[in-house]
Amino acid sequence: MDLKTVFEKAGTKEVAMVRDGNIFYLVLNRENNLFSTDIINKINTALDELDKHEGEAVLVTIGRGDKFFSTGFDLKFWA
């Protein structure tokens, strides 16, 4: 599956898990992918799907932003 298709399947969810057979794509779907407790909880929920999978699997984590995968923690949130 190409990345364009992965992003299309992820839709507009902030965090999405897209599956292609035994390949799981964890898509961080925000421009800077700043980490707050809300985003961390959404990532954990998405990873639960992978955890339920039996057998071999691969996890690929990708970010939608053009410039950054993630700029780290949301400092305003954590302050």
PyMOL Python script that loads the backbone (N, CA, C, O; Angstrom):
from pymol import cmd

cmd.read_pdbstr("""\
ATOM      1  N   MET A   1       0.851  -1.161   0.000  1.00  0.00           N
ATOM      2  CA  MET A   1       0.000   0.000   0.000  1.00  0.00           C
ATOM      3  C   MET A   1       0.906   1.236   0.000  1.00  0.00           C
ATOM      4  O   MET A   1       1.849   1.309   0.787  1.00  0.00           O
ATOM      5  N   ASP A   2       0.629   2.195  -0.868  1.00  0.00           N
ATOM      6  CA  ASP A   2       1.448   3.398  -0.900  1.00  0.00           C
ATOM      7  C   ASP A   2       0.980   4.398   0.170  1.00  0.00           C
ATOM      8  O   ASP A   2      -0.125   4.281   0.701  1.00  0.00           O
ATOM      9  N   LEU A   3       1.826   5.370   0.470  1.00  0.00           N
ATOM     10  CA  LEU A   3       1.525   6.315   1.553  1.00  0.00           C
ATOM     11  C   LEU A   3       0.294   7.151   1.269  1.00  0.00           C
ATOM     12  O   LEU A   3      -0.438   7.493   2.197  1.00  0.00           O
ATOM     13  N   LYS A   4       0.045   7.488   0.021  1.00  0.00           N
ATOM     14  CA  LYS A   4      -1.159   8.257  -0.321  1.00  0.00           C
ATOM     15  C   LYS A   4      -2.409   7.495   0.113  1.00  0.00           C
ATOM     16  O   LYS A   4      -3.337   8.078   0.675  1.00  0.00           O
ATOM     17  N   THR A   5      -2.425   6.211  -0.148  1.00  0.00           N
ATOM     18  CA  THR A   5      -3.565   5.369   0.238  1.00  0.00           C
ATOM     19  C   THR A   5      -3.676   5.269   1.757  1.00  0.00           C
ATOM     20  O   THR A   5      -4.777   5.312   2.306  1.00  0.00           O
ATOM     21  N   VAL A   6      -2.536   5.137   2.435  1.00  0.00           N
ATOM     22  CA  VAL A   6      -2.546   5.074   3.900  1.00  0.00           C
ATOM     23  C   VAL A   6      -3.168   6.349   4.466  1.00  0.00           C
ATOM     24  O   VAL A   6      -4.023   6.281   5.349  1.00  0.00           O
ATOM     25  N   PHE A   7      -2.740   7.521   3.959  1.00  0.00           N
ATOM     26  CA  PHE A   7      -3.284   8.782   4.457  1.00  0.00           C
ATOM     27  C   PHE A   7      -4.766   8.917   4.125  1.00  0.00           C
ATOM     28  O   PHE A   7      -5.528   9.455   4.928  1.00  0.00           O
ATOM     29  N   GLU A   8      -5.185   8.442   2.967  1.00  0.00           N
ATOM     30  CA  GLU A   8      -6.603   8.479   2.611  1.00  0.00           C
ATOM     31  C   GLU A   8      -7.422   7.622   3.581  1.00  0.00           C
ATOM     32  O   GLU A   8      -8.491   8.037   4.026  1.00  0.00           O
ATOM     33  N   LYS A   9      -6.922   6.436   3.905  1.00  0.00           N
ATOM     34  CA  LYS A   9      -7.637   5.549   4.821  1.00  0.00           C
ATOM     35  C   LYS A   9      -7.644   6.093   6.243  1.00  0.00           C
ATOM     36  O   LYS A   9      -8.579   5.831   6.999  1.00  0.00           O
ATOM     37  N   ALA A  10      -6.608   6.849   6.619  1.00  0.00           N
ATOM     38  CA  ALA A  10      -6.553   7.450   7.956  1.00  0.00           C
ATOM     39  C   ALA A  10      -7.598   8.546   8.101  1.00  0.00           C
ATOM     40  O   ALA A  10      -8.054   8.829   9.208  1.00  0.00           O
ATOM     41  N   GLY A  11      -7.976   9.158   6.995  1.00  0.00           N
ATOM     42  CA  GLY A  11      -8.995  10.208   7.039  1.00  0.00           C
ATOM     43  C   GLY A  11      -8.527  11.414   7.827  1.00  0.00           C
ATOM     44  O   GLY A  11      -7.388  11.860   7.688  1.00  0.00           O
ATOM     45  N   THR A  12      -9.416  11.938   8.656  1.00  0.00           N
ATOM     46  CA  THR A  12      -9.101  13.151   9.411  1.00  0.00           C
ATOM     47  C   THR A  12      -8.872  12.887  10.891  1.00  0.00           C
ATOM     48  O   THR A  12      -8.756  13.827  11.678  1.00  0.00           O
ATOM     49  N   LYS A  13      -8.805  11.617  11.277  1.00  0.00           N
ATOM     50  CA  LYS A  13      -8.527  11.293  12.681  1.00  0.00           C
ATOM     51  C   LYS A  13      -7.149  11.813  13.073  1.00  0.00           C
ATOM     52  O   LYS A  13      -6.212  11.737  12.278  1.00  0.00           O
ATOM     53  N   GLU A  14      -7.013  12.338  14.282  1.00  0.00           N
ATOM     54  CA  GLU A  14      -5.713  12.821  14.751  1.00  0.00           C
ATOM     55  C   GLU A  14      -4.687  11.694  14.817  1.00  0.00           C
ATOM     56  O   GLU A  14      -3.513  11.883  14.497  1.00  0.00           O
ATOM     57  N   VAL A  15      -5.145  10.537  15.230  1.00  0.00           N
ATOM     58  CA  VAL A  15      -4.305   9.340  15.296  1.00  0.00           C
ATOM     59  C   VAL A  15      -5.128   8.206  14.695  1.00  0.00           C
ATOM     60  O   VAL A  15      -6.269   7.977  15.094  1.00  0.00           O
ATOM     61  N   ALA A  16      -4.544   7.502  13.740  1.00  0.00           N
ATOM     62  CA  ALA A  16      -5.275   6.412  13.090  1.00  0.00           C
ATOM     63  C   ALA A  16      -4.360   5.208  12.912  1.00  0.00           C
ATOM     64  O   ALA A  16      -3.149   5.346  12.740  1.00  0.00           O
ATOM     65  N   MET A  17      -4.965   4.028  12.957  1.00  0.00           N
ATOM     66  CA  MET A  17      -4.251   2.795  12.650  1.00  0.00           C
ATOM     67  C   MET A  17      -4.835   2.276  11.341  1.00  0.00           C
ATOM     68  O   MET A  17      -6.037   2.032  11.240  1.00  0.00           O
ATOM     69  N   VAL A  18      -3.983   2.111  10.354  1.00  0.00           N
ATOM     70  CA  VAL A  18      -4.394   1.594   9.049  1.00  0.00           C
ATOM     71  C   VAL A  18      -3.679   0.261   8.867  1.00  0.00           C
ATOM     72  O   VAL A  18      -2.468   0.153   9.058  1.00  0.00           O
ATOM     73  N   ARG A  19      -4.455  -0.744   8.496  1.00  0.00           N
ATOM     74  CA  ARG A  19      -3.886  -2.085   8.380  1.00  0.00           C
ATOM     75  C   ARG A  19      -3.862  -2.536   6.932  1.00  0.00           C
ATOM     76  O   ARG A  19      -4.819  -2.338   6.183  1.00  0.00           O
ATOM     77  N   ASP A  20      -2.744  -3.149   6.552  1.00  0.00           N
ATOM     78  CA  ASP A  20      -2.579  -3.761   5.243  1.00  0.00           C
ATOM     79  C   ASP A  20      -1.970  -5.138   5.481  1.00  0.00           C
ATOM     80  O   ASP A  20      -0.749  -5.292   5.476  1.00  0.00           O
ATOM     81  N   GLY A  21      -2.828  -6.139   5.689  1.00  0.00           N
ATOM     82  CA  GLY A  21      -2.348  -7.483   6.018  1.00  0.00           C
ATOM     83  C   GLY A  21      -1.679  -7.480   7.382  1.00  0.00           C
ATOM     84  O   GLY A  21      -2.304  -7.128   8.383  1.00  0.00           O
ATOM     85  N   ASN A  22      -0.421  -7.868   7.425  1.00  0.00           N
ATOM     86  CA  ASN A  22       0.337  -7.885   8.680  1.00  0.00           C
ATOM     87  C   ASN A  22       1.125  -6.601   8.906  1.00  0.00           C
ATOM     88  O   ASN A  22       1.937  -6.521   9.828  1.00  0.00           O
ATOM     89  N   ILE A  23       0.887  -5.596   8.065  1.00  0.00           N
ATOM     90  CA  ILE A  23       1.546  -4.298   8.222  1.00  0.00           C
ATOM     91  C   ILE A  23       0.540  -3.324   8.806  1.00  0.00           C
ATOM     92  O   ILE A  23      -0.544  -3.124   8.258  1.00  0.00           O
ATOM     93  N   PHE A  24       0.916  -2.721   9.928  1.00  0.00           N
ATOM     94  CA  PHE A  24       0.074  -1.736  10.592  1.00  0.00           C
ATOM     95  C   PHE A  24       0.757  -0.379  10.485  1.00  0.00           C
ATOM     96  O   PHE A  24       1.939  -0.246  10.802  1.00  0.00           O
ATOM     97  N   TYR A  25       0.012   0.626  10.037  1.00  0.00           N
ATOM     98  CA  TYR A  25       0.527   1.980   9.931  1.00  0.00           C
ATOM     99  C   TYR A  25      -0.119   2.824  11.021  1.00  0.00           C
ATOM    100  O   TYR A  25      -1.337   3.003  11.037  1.00  0.00           O
ATOM    101  N   LEU A  26       0.696   3.340  11.928  1.00  0.00           N
ATOM    102  CA  LEU A  26       0.214   4.275  12.939  1.00  0.00           C
ATOM    103  C   LEU A  26       0.422   5.664  12.359  1.00  0.00           C
ATOM    104  O   LEU A  26       1.557   6.106  12.177  1.00  0.00           O
ATOM    105  N   VAL A  27      -0.678   6.351  12.068  1.00  0.00           N
ATOM    106  CA  VAL A  27      -0.614   7.647  11.396  1.00  0.00           C
ATOM    107  C   VAL A  27      -0.886   8.744  12.413  1.00  0.00           C
ATOM    108  O   VAL A  27      -1.959   8.803  13.015  1.00  0.00           O
ATOM    109  N   LEU A  28       0.118   9.623  12.596  1.00  0.00           N
ATOM    110  CA  LEU A  28      -0.060  10.825  13.404  1.00  0.00           C
ATOM    111  C   LEU A  28      -0.460  11.910  12.419  1.00  0.00           C
ATOM    112  O   LEU A  28       0.330  12.323  11.571  1.00  0.00           O
ATOM    113  N   ASN A  29      -1.692  12.362  12.546  1.00  0.00           N
ATOM    114  CA  ASN A  29      -2.345  13.104  11.485  1.00  0.00           C
ATOM    115  C   ASN A  29      -2.491  14.593  11.802  1.00  0.00           C
ATOM    116  O   ASN A  29      -3.496  15.213  11.454  1.00  0.00           O
ATOM    117  N   ARG A  30      -1.491  15.153  12.458  1.00  0.00           N
ATOM    118  CA  ARG A  30      -1.522  16.579  12.779  1.00  0.00           C
ATOM    119  C   ARG A  30      -0.263  17.220  12.216  1.00  0.00           C
ATOM    120  O   ARG A  30       0.725  16.533  11.956  1.00  0.00           O
ATOM    121  N   GLU A  31      -0.298  18.521  12.028  1.00  0.00           N
ATOM    122  CA  GLU A  31       0.827  19.192  11.380  1.00  0.00           C
ATOM    123  C   GLU A  31       2.133  19.032  12.146  1.00  0.00           C
ATOM    124  O   GLU A  31       3.147  18.665  11.553  1.00  0.00           O
ATOM    125  N   ASN A  32       2.134  19.298  13.448  1.00  0.00           N
ATOM    126  CA  ASN A  32       3.363  19.209  14.234  1.00  0.00           C
ATOM    127  C   ASN A  32       3.405  17.987  15.141  1.00  0.00           C
ATOM    128  O   ASN A  32       4.451  17.683  15.715  1.00  0.00           O
ATOM    129  N   ASN A  33       2.296  17.288  15.279  1.00  0.00           N
ATOM    130  CA  ASN A  33       2.205  16.099  16.125  1.00  0.00           C
ATOM    131  C   ASN A  33       2.778  16.321  17.519  1.00  0.00           C
ATOM    132  O   ASN A  33       3.605  15.547  18.001  1.00  0.00           O
ATOM    133  N   LEU A  34       2.324  17.388  18.149  1.00  0.00           N
ATOM    134  CA  LEU A  34       2.726  17.669  19.526  1.00  0.00           C
ATOM    135  C   LEU A  34       2.083  16.646  20.456  1.00  0.00           C
ATOM    136  O   LEU A  34       0.932  16.260  20.257  1.00  0.00           O
ATOM    137  N   PHE A  35       2.819  16.213  21.460  1.00  0.00           N
ATOM    138  CA  PHE A  35       2.321  15.188  22.369  1.00  0.00           C
ATOM    139  C   PHE A  35       1.700  15.805  23.617  1.00  0.00           C
ATOM    140  O   PHE A  35       2.347  16.551  24.352  1.00  0.00           O
ATOM    141  N   SER A  36       0.441  15.479  23.835  1.00  0.00           N
ATOM    142  CA  SER A  36      -0.288  15.816  25.049  1.00  0.00           C
ATOM    143  C   SER A  36      -0.872  14.508  25.578  1.00  0.00           C
ATOM    144  O   SER A  36      -0.752  13.473  24.922  1.00  0.00           O
ATOM    145  N   THR A  37      -1.493  14.536  26.733  1.00  0.00           N
ATOM    146  CA  THR A  37      -2.075  13.294  27.257  1.00  0.00           C
ATOM    147  C   THR A  37      -3.179  12.780  26.334  1.00  0.00           C
ATOM    148  O   THR A  37      -3.352  11.569  26.200  1.00  0.00           O
ATOM    149  N   ASP A  38      -3.922  13.673  25.702  1.00  0.00           N
ATOM    150  CA  ASP A  38      -4.985  13.267  24.781  1.00  0.00           C
ATOM    151  C   ASP A  38      -4.407  12.483  23.598  1.00  0.00           C
ATOM    152  O   ASP A  38      -4.921  11.421  23.246  1.00  0.00           O
ATOM    153  N   ILE A  39      -3.353  13.000  22.994  1.00  0.00           N
ATOM    154  CA  ILE A  39      -2.739  12.316  21.852  1.00  0.00           C
ATOM    155  C   ILE A  39      -2.088  11.007  22.287  1.00  0.00           C
ATOM    156  O   ILE A  39      -2.182  10.004  21.580  1.00  0.00           O
ATOM    157  N   ILE A  40      -1.439  11.008  23.428  1.00  0.00           N
ATOM    158  CA  ILE A  40      -0.819   9.775  23.937  1.00  0.00           C
ATOM    159  C   ILE A  40      -1.886   8.709  24.176  1.00  0.00           C
ATOM    160  O   ILE A  40      -1.663   7.538  23.869  1.00  0.00           O
ATOM    161  N   ASN A  41      -3.033   9.093  24.715  1.00  0.00           N
ATOM    162  CA  ASN A  41      -4.134   8.138  24.922  1.00  0.00           C
ATOM    163  C   ASN A  41      -4.653   7.605  23.591  1.00  0.00           C
ATOM    164  O   ASN A  41      -4.966   6.420  23.479  1.00  0.00           O
ATOM    165  N   LYS A  42      -4.747   8.476  22.575  1.00  0.00           N
ATOM    166  CA  LYS A  42      -5.206   8.031  21.252  1.00  0.00           C
ATOM    167  C   LYS A  42      -4.193   7.072  20.623  1.00  0.00           C
ATOM    168  O   LYS A  42      -4.582   6.108  19.964  1.00  0.00           O
ATOM    169  N   ILE A  43      -2.905   7.327  20.819  1.00  0.00           N
ATOM    170  CA  ILE A  43      -1.872   6.418  20.310  1.00  0.00           C
ATOM    171  C   ILE A  43      -1.992   5.063  21.009  1.00  0.00           C
ATOM    172  O   ILE A  43      -1.923   4.022  20.356  1.00  0.00           O
ATOM    173  N   ASN A  44      -2.170   5.069  22.325  1.00  0.00           N
ATOM    174  CA  ASN A  44      -2.319   3.809  23.070  1.00  0.00           C
ATOM    175  C   ASN A  44      -3.536   3.031  22.606  1.00  0.00           C
ATOM    176  O   ASN A  44      -3.476   1.807  22.481  1.00  0.00           O
ATOM    177  N   THR A  45      -4.640   3.722  22.348  1.00  0.00           N
ATOM    178  CA  THR A  45      -5.850   3.057  21.855  1.00  0.00           C
ATOM    179  C   THR A  45      -5.592   2.424  20.491  1.00  0.00           C
ATOM    180  O   THR A  45      -6.023   1.300  20.233  1.00  0.00           O
ATOM    181  N   ALA A  46      -4.891   3.143  19.621  1.00  0.00           N
ATOM    182  CA  ALA A  46      -4.565   2.600  18.299  1.00  0.00           C
ATOM    183  C   ALA A  46      -3.647   1.387  18.422  1.00  0.00           C
ATOM    184  O   ALA A  46      -3.806   0.408  17.693  1.00  0.00           O
ATOM    185  N   LEU A  47      -2.694   1.450  19.337  1.00  0.00           N
ATOM    186  CA  LEU A  47      -1.766   0.323  19.526  1.00  0.00           C
ATOM    187  C   LEU A  47      -2.463  -0.907  20.103  1.00  0.00           C
ATOM    188  O   LEU A  47      -1.979  -2.027  19.933  1.00  0.00           O
ATOM    189  N   ASP A  48      -3.590  -0.712  20.781  1.00  0.00           N
ATOM    190  CA  ASP A  48      -4.360  -1.851  21.286  1.00  0.00           C
ATOM    191  C   ASP A  48      -4.789  -2.766  20.143  1.00  0.00           C
ATOM    192  O   ASP A  48      -4.847  -3.984  20.312  1.00  0.00           O
ATOM    193  N   GLU A  49      -5.091  -2.183  18.972  1.00  0.00           N
ATOM    194  CA  GLU A  49      -5.476  -2.995  17.814  1.00  0.00           C
ATOM    195  C   GLU A  49      -4.327  -3.911  17.397  1.00  0.00           C
ATOM    196  O   GLU A  49      -4.541  -5.083  17.089  1.00  0.00           O
ATOM    197  N   LEU A  50      -3.132  -3.381  17.389  1.00  0.00           N
ATOM    198  CA  LEU A  50      -1.956  -4.195  17.053  1.00  0.00           C
ATOM    199  C   LEU A  50      -1.730  -5.264  18.115  1.00  0.00           C
ATOM    200  O   LEU A  50      -1.374  -6.399  17.795  1.00  0.00           O
ATOM    201  N   ASP A  51      -1.934  -4.906  19.364  1.00  0.00           N
ATOM    202  CA  ASP A  51      -1.727  -5.844  20.467  1.00  0.00           C
ATOM    203  C   ASP A  51      -2.667  -7.042  20.364  1.00  0.00           C
ATOM    204  O   ASP A  51      -2.300  -8.141  20.778  1.00  0.00           O
ATOM    205  N   LYS A  52      -3.855  -6.856  19.829  1.00  0.00           N
ATOM    206  CA  LYS A  52      -4.838  -7.936  19.689  1.00  0.00           C
ATOM    207  C   LYS A  52      -4.518  -8.865  18.521  1.00  0.00           C
ATOM    208  O   LYS A  52      -5.049  -9.973  18.443  1.00  0.00           O
ATOM    209  N   HIS A  53      -3.651  -8.415  17.613  1.00  0.00           N
ATOM    210  CA  HIS A  53      -3.307  -9.203  16.429  1.00  0.00           C
ATOM    211  C   HIS A  53      -2.468 -10.410  16.837  1.00  0.00           C
ATOM    212  O   HIS A  53      -1.523 -10.292  17.616  1.00  0.00           O
ATOM    213  N   GLU A  54      -2.826 -11.555  16.304  1.00  0.00           N
ATOM    214  CA  GLU A  54      -2.057 -12.771  16.572  1.00  0.00           C
ATOM    215  C   GLU A  54      -1.137 -13.032  15.398  1.00  0.00           C
ATOM    216  O   GLU A  54      -1.529 -12.867  14.243  1.00  0.00           O
ATOM    217  N   GLY A  55       0.059 -13.430  15.687  1.00  0.00           N
ATOM    218  CA  GLY A  55       1.020 -13.729  14.640  1.00  0.00           C
ATOM    219  C   GLY A  55       1.970 -12.569  14.408  1.00  0.00           C
ATOM    220  O   GLY A  55       2.003 -11.602  15.169  1.00  0.00           O
ATOM    221  N   GLU A  56       2.738 -12.690  13.344  1.00  0.00           N
ATOM    222  CA  GLU A  56       3.740 -11.684  13.030  1.00  0.00           C
ATOM    223  C   GLU A  56       3.085 -10.406  12.536  1.00  0.00           C
ATOM    224  O   GLU A  56       2.027 -10.430  11.907  1.00  0.00           O
ATOM    225  N   ALA A  57       3.741  -9.285  12.838  1.00  0.00           N
ATOM    226  CA  ALA A  57       3.234  -7.989  12.391  1.00  0.00           C
ATOM    227  C   ALA A  57       4.380  -6.989  12.367  1.00  0.00           C
ATOM    228  O   ALA A  57       5.398  -7.159  13.037  1.00  0.00           O
ATOM    229  N   VAL A  58       4.185  -5.964  11.591  1.00  0.00           N
ATOM    230  CA  VAL A  58       5.143  -4.868  11.495  1.00  0.00           C
ATOM    231  C   VAL A  58       4.385  -3.576  11.769  1.00  0.00           C
ATOM    232  O   VAL A  58       3.269  -3.386  11.286  1.00  0.00           O
ATOM    233  N   LEU A  59       5.002  -2.687  12.549  1.00  0.00           N
ATOM    234  CA  LEU A  59       4.407  -1.381  12.811  1.00  0.00           C
ATOM    235  C   LEU A  59       5.260  -0.316  12.141  1.00  0.00           C
ATOM    236  O   LEU A  59       6.468  -0.238  12.363  1.00  0.00           O
ATOM    237  N   VAL A  60       4.612   0.502  11.319  1.00  0.00           N
ATOM    238  CA  VAL A  60       5.258   1.639  10.673  1.00  0.00           C
ATOM    239  C   VAL A  60       4.566   2.885  11.216  1.00  0.00           C
ATOM    240  O   VAL A  60       3.347   3.017  11.106  1.00  0.00           O
ATOM    241  N   THR A  61       5.335   3.791  11.799  1.00  0.00           N
ATOM    242  CA  THR A  61       4.771   5.017  12.345  1.00  0.00           C
ATOM    243  C   THR A  61       5.129   6.170  11.416  1.00  0.00           C
ATOM    244  O   THR A  61       6.298   6.400  11.110  1.00  0.00           O
ATOM    245  N   ILE A  62       4.097   6.894  10.971  1.00  0.00           N
ATOM    246  CA  ILE A  62       4.321   8.000  10.041  1.00  0.00           C
ATOM    247  C   ILE A  62       3.541   9.225  10.494  1.00  0.00           C
ATOM    248  O   ILE A  62       2.513   9.109  11.161  1.00  0.00           O
ATOM    249  N   GLY A  63       4.035  10.387  10.127  1.00  0.00           N
ATOM    250  CA  GLY A  63       3.362  11.642  10.423  1.00  0.00           C
ATOM    251  C   GLY A  63       2.956  12.330   9.138  1.00  0.00           C
ATOM    252  O   GLY A  63       3.639  12.217   8.120  1.00  0.00           O
ATOM    253  N   ARG A  64       1.851  13.037   9.186  1.00  0.00           N
ATOM    254  CA  ARG A  64       1.339  13.690   7.990  1.00  0.00           C
ATOM    255  C   ARG A  64       2.101  14.973   7.649  1.00  0.00           C
ATOM    256  O   ARG A  64       2.152  15.354   6.480  1.00  0.00           O
ATOM    257  N   GLY A  65       2.674  15.625   8.608  1.00  0.00           N
ATOM    258  CA  GLY A  65       3.314  16.915   8.365  1.00  0.00           C
ATOM    259  C   GLY A  65       4.365  16.870   7.266  1.00  0.00           C
ATOM    260  O   GLY A  65       5.058  15.866   7.098  1.00  0.00           O
ATOM    261  N   ASP A  66       4.478  17.954   6.525  1.00  0.00           N
ATOM    262  CA  ASP A  66       5.453  18.038   5.439  1.00  0.00           C
ATOM    263  C   ASP A  66       6.867  18.257   5.953  1.00  0.00           C
ATOM    264  O   ASP A  66       7.837  17.864   5.305  1.00  0.00           O
ATOM    265  N   LYS A  67       6.984  18.886   7.121  1.00  0.00           N
ATOM    266  CA  LYS A  67       8.289  19.307   7.590  1.00  0.00           C
ATOM    267  C   LYS A  67       8.797  18.462   8.764  1.00  0.00           C
ATOM    268  O   LYS A  67       9.996  18.198   8.862  1.00  0.00           O
ATOM    269  N   PHE A  68       7.893  18.038   9.653  1.00  0.00           N
ATOM    270  CA  PHE A  68       8.292  17.353  10.881  1.00  0.00           C
ATOM    271  C   PHE A  68       7.508  16.064  11.047  1.00  0.00           C
ATOM    272  O   PHE A  68       6.348  15.970  10.644  1.00  0.00           O
ATOM    273  N   PHE A  69       8.157  15.069  11.648  1.00  0.00           N
ATOM    274  CA  PHE A  69       7.409  13.904  12.115  1.00  0.00           C
ATOM    275  C   PHE A  69       6.693  14.293  13.402  1.00  0.00           C
ATOM    276  O   PHE A  69       5.492  14.070  13.554  1.00  0.00           O
ATOM    277  N   SER A  70       7.443  14.873  14.314  1.00  0.00           N
ATOM    278  CA  SER A  70       6.896  15.383  15.570  1.00  0.00           C
ATOM    279  C   SER A  70       7.849  16.444  16.090  1.00  0.00           C
ATOM    280  O   SER A  70       9.067  16.330  15.952  1.00  0.00           O
ATOM    281  N   THR A  71       7.277  17.471  16.686  1.00  0.00           N
ATOM    282  CA  THR A  71       8.123  18.494  17.297  1.00  0.00           C
ATOM    283  C   THR A  71       8.222  18.278  18.801  1.00  0.00           C
ATOM    284  O   THR A  71       8.732  19.140  19.517  1.00  0.00           O
ATOM    285  N   GLY A  72       7.738  17.135  19.289  1.00  0.00           N
ATOM    286  CA  GLY A  72       7.910  16.770  20.692  1.00  0.00           C
ATOM    287  C   GLY A  72       6.681  17.057  21.534  1.00  0.00           C
ATOM    288  O   GLY A  72       5.549  17.032  21.052  1.00  0.00           O
ATOM    289  N   PHE A  73       6.935  17.329  22.803  1.00  0.00           N
ATOM    290  CA  PHE A  73       5.851  17.571  23.739  1.00  0.00           C
ATOM    291  C   PHE A  73       5.242  18.947  23.517  1.00  0.00           C
ATOM    292  O   PHE A  73       5.935  19.895  23.147  1.00  0.00           O
ATOM    293  N   ASP A  74       3.939  19.043  23.746  1.00  0.00           N
ATOM    294  CA  ASP A  74       3.235  20.319  23.692  1.00  0.00           C
ATOM    295  C   ASP A  74       3.565  21.075  24.975  1.00  0.00           C
ATOM    296  O   ASP A  74       2.930  20.851  26.005  1.00  0.00           O
ATOM    297  N   LEU A  75       4.543  21.957  24.921  1.00  0.00           N
ATOM    298  CA  LEU A  75       5.039  22.621  26.116  1.00  0.00           C
ATOM    299  C   LEU A  75       3.971  23.479  26.801  1.00  0.00           C
ATOM    300  O   LEU A  75       3.956  23.582  28.028  1.00  0.00           O
ATOM    301  N   LYS A  76       3.084  24.091  26.022  1.00  0.00           N
ATOM    302  CA  LYS A  76       2.007  24.888  26.636  1.00  0.00           C
ATOM    303  C   LYS A  76       1.087  23.986  27.454  1.00  0.00           C
ATOM    304  O   LYS A  76       0.635  24.373  28.531  1.00  0.00           O
ATOM    305  N   PHE A  77       0.808  22.792  26.951  1.00  0.00           N
ATOM    306  CA  PHE A  77      -0.049  21.846  27.656  1.00  0.00           C
ATOM    307  C   PHE A  77       0.627  21.378  28.942  1.00  0.00           C
ATOM    308  O   PHE A  77      -0.006  21.352  29.997  1.00  0.00           O
ATOM    309  N   TRP A  78       1.904  21.009  28.867  1.00  0.00           N
ATOM    310  CA  TRP A  78       2.600  20.419  30.003  1.00  0.00           C
ATOM    311  C   TRP A  78       3.038  21.444  31.037  1.00  0.00           C
ATOM    312  O   TRP A  78       3.363  21.072  32.164  1.00  0.00           O
ATOM    313  N   ALA A  79       3.056  22.738  30.679  1.00  0.00           N
ATOM    314  CA  ALA A  79       3.525  23.785  31.619  1.00  0.00           C
ATOM    315  C   ALA A  79       2.608  23.978  32.805  1.00  0.00           C
ATOM    316  O   ALA A  79       2.879  24.817  33.664  1.00  0.00           O
TER     317      ALA A  79
END
""", "prot")
cmd.dss("prot")
cmd.show_as("cartoon", "prot")
cmd.util.cbc("prot")
cmd.orient("prot")
